[in-house]
Amino acid sequence: MIMNSKSFKIVDGIENFNYEETKKNVEKMFTKYRNYKSKEEIISKRYKASLSLDNLGIYGSSPSDPVGNKVEQLERYTEYTDLIDKVYQINRDDLSKDEIIIYKKYLVSRLSDNDIMEYLNINSKSALFNRKRSCIIKVAMWFDLEVMN
């Protein structure tokens, strides 16, 4: 079971999970998440640009309406990223302080292991691995992405 403790505690039965396959599933989801966040920013900037052609009224309302297409794209990207953000908000109390840092710095921001070790003030790759593995398994369970052995 997942512990609700703020101190670091590995998921009970963690050896029953195929960590490598689970990690691939979680990383794939967060690659899409980061990509969609980036696209949200690009579309929002383009949409807000005061001299954008889309804002000059050149395009009418038709199946090839670029403004409408951007709005639909933005909505699709926002729905996906908001879902992940909401699931995190609901479940973050299941993560230890270290796992929250790993979630934010590794999964969301994709920082290197060395940078994360610096944030956590640890100097052992095995200590990082244990925390990272536990975090990834917990997150995978939130989204039903875990793979059992």
N, C-alpha and C positions, 0 to 999 in steps of 0.2 A: 504494500500500500504506500501511497505518497504521504509523507509526514507534513504537518502544518507548522513545523518548527522553523524559526528564522535562522537557527544555526544550521550549518551544512549537514545534511543527512541524505545518504544515497537511497534511491528507490529500493524498497524491499523486493527481492526476487529479480534484481536487475540482470542476473546471469541468464534469465529466461528469455531475454530480448536479444535479437540479432542487431547489435549496435550499428554495424556498418551499413546494413540495409535501412535501418531506421534513420540513421544520420543522413543518408542520401535522400530519403523522402522529405525530411525536415528542411534540408538545405535547398532542395528543389523548390519547395513552397516559399522559402524566404528569398530565393533568387527572384522568383516571380513577384513577390511582395516589394522588394527593392526596385525592380524594374517598373512596376506599376506606380510606385511612389514618385519615381523620376518622371514618368510620363504625365502624372497628375500635375507636377510642377511645370513642366514644359507647356502643356495645354493651358494651364491657368495663366502663365505669363503671356502666352500668345493671345489668349482671349482678352486679357486685360490691357494689352498694348493699345494705346490711344490711336495710333495711326495704322492699325491693322486693317488690311483690305476687308476682312470679314466684318469690321465695325463700320464700314463706309456705306453699307446698304447696297453694294454692288450685286450681291447674290440674292436671289429670290428664294422663296420657299418651294423647293422641289426635291425629288429623291436624291439629287446630288448636292444638297444644301450643306456646304462646309461647316457652317456654324452649328447646325443641327447634329452633324456627324461628330463634331468636337464635343458637344454637350453629351451625346450618347456615350462616346468613348470615356469621357471624364467620369460619367456616372458609373460605368462598368468598373473602371479602375478604383474609384472611391468605394464602391460596394465591397470589393475584394479586400482592400486594405483596411477598411473600417471593421470588417468582420474579424480579421486577425487581431486588430487593436482591441476590440471588445472582448474577445476570448481571453486575451492577455490580462485585461483589466479584471475580469471575473476570477481568473485563476492565479494571479500573481502571488497571492498569499501562500500558495503551495511551494513557492520557490524560496530558497534561502537568499540571504543578501548577495552571496557570491554568484548564485545562479541568476539573480536579476541582472547583475553586471554582465554575465555571460550572454544572457538573452539580448540585452540592449547593445552590447559592444560586438558580440560575435554574430548572432543571428540577424539582428536588425541593421547594424552598421558594417559588419564584415571586417572587423579589425583583426590583425594578426594575433597569433597565440602569444608572442612576446609582449605585445601591447596589453593584452588582457592580463597576463601575468603581472605586469607592472601595475595595472589598476587594482588587482587583487592583492598586491604586495606578497606574492609567492614566488619562489625561485625554483620550483620543481615542476618539470613537465608532467610527472605522474600525478601530482596534486591537481594540476589544471585538468588533466585528462579525466580524473574521477569526477570533478565538479561539472565539467563540460558534458560528459556522458550522462550524468544524472539529469542535468538540465534538458538535454536533447530528448531523453526518454520521456520526461515529464511533459514537455511541449508536444511531442509526438502523440502522447495519450490524449491531450486536449483535442487534437484534430483527427484522431483515429488513424494515425500514420505509422504506428508502431508495428514492427515485424517480430513475431515470436520465433524462437529457435525450434 
